[in-house]
Structure formats: structure tokens, C-alpha cells
Amino acid sequence: MHAEMQVLEEIKASSYSAKGVHMGVSKPCCFDCKTTLDTVQALYSHYHTDTVVNWEAPDLS
């Protein structure tokens, strides 16, 4: 699981909201992470559109 998604799971587990959280990572987010971050209204600096094999979605339920 990508680092951004692990952080989202930790935020969810702590009962905080990801809305407005700015993700600072060393590499651009993949498109799937970008889509998930957009859904929870988290912020990030940039992303790429390359296809990522075996991308794993976070458990945000």
C-alpha cells in the first residue's frame, strides 16, 4: 500500500478528518492515490498518470 494511503488509514483510525491535510511525499502521487485523496479532500502537491500495478485501496470504512 502506498504511503499516502497508509497515512489516510492512520488518520481514519484516530478519528480525525483528512479534509485539508496536506500530504508531503517525496514522489508524485499515482493517479489512484490522487483520486482517493480528492475524495477525502486531502491536499497534495502533484501526481502522475502512469498506471500502477497492484495498487491497494485504504480501508476508510
C-alpha positions as CSV (number, residue, x, y, z in Angstrom):
1,M,0.0,0.0,0.0
2,H,1.3,3.4,-0.9
3,A,2.5,5.7,1.9
4,E,-0.3,8.2,1.3
5,M,-2.9,5.5,1.7
6,Q,-1.3,4.3,4.9
7,V,-1.4,7.8,6.3
8,L,-5.1,8.0,5.4
9,E,-5.8,4.8,7.3
10,E,-4.0,6.1,10.4
11,I,-5.9,9.3,10.2
12,K,-9.2,7.4,10.0
13,A,-8.2,5.1,12.9
14,S,-7.5,8.1,15.0
15,S,-11.0,9.6,14.3
16,Y,-9.5,12.8,12.7
17,S,-10.6,14.1,9.4
18,A,-8.3,14.1,6.4
19,K,-10.0,17.2,5.0
20,G,-7.4,19.8,4.5
21,V,-4.5,17.6,5.5
22,H,-1.5,18.3,3.2
23,M,0.3,15.1,2.2
24,G,4.0,15.7,1.8
25,V,5.7,12.8,0.0
26,S,9.0,12.6,-1.9
27,K,7.4,11.3,-5.2
28,P,4.3,12.4,-7.1
29,C,1.2,10.6,-6.1
30,C,-0.1,8.0,-8.5
31,F,-3.5,8.6,-10.1
32,D,-5.3,6.2,-7.8
33,C,-3.9,7.9,-4.7
34,K,-4.8,11.3,-6.2
35,T,-8.4,10.1,-6.7
36,T,-8.6,8.8,-3.2
37,L,-7.0,12.0,-1.7
38,D,-9.5,14.1,-3.7
39,T,-12.4,12.1,-2.3
40,V,-11.4,12.8,1.3
41,Q,-10.4,16.4,0.4
42,A,-6.8,16.0,1.4
43,L,-4.1,18.1,-0.3
44,Y,-1.0,17.1,-2.2
45,S,1.5,18.8,-4.4
46,H,1.5,16.8,-7.6
47,Y,0.6,13.4,-9.2
48,H,1.5,11.3,-12.2
49,T,-0.8,9.5,-14.6
50,D,1.2,6.3,-15.0
51,T,-0.7,3.0,-14.3
52,V,0.3,1.4,-11.1
53,V,0.1,-2.4,-10.9
54,N,-1.3,-3.9,-7.7
55,W,-2.5,-0.6,-6.2
56,E,-4.2,-1.3,-2.8
57,A,-7.1,0.9,-1.6
58,P,-7.1,2.0,2.0
59,D,-9.8,0.8,4.4
60,L,-11.7,4.1,5.1
61,S,-14.9,2.5,6.4
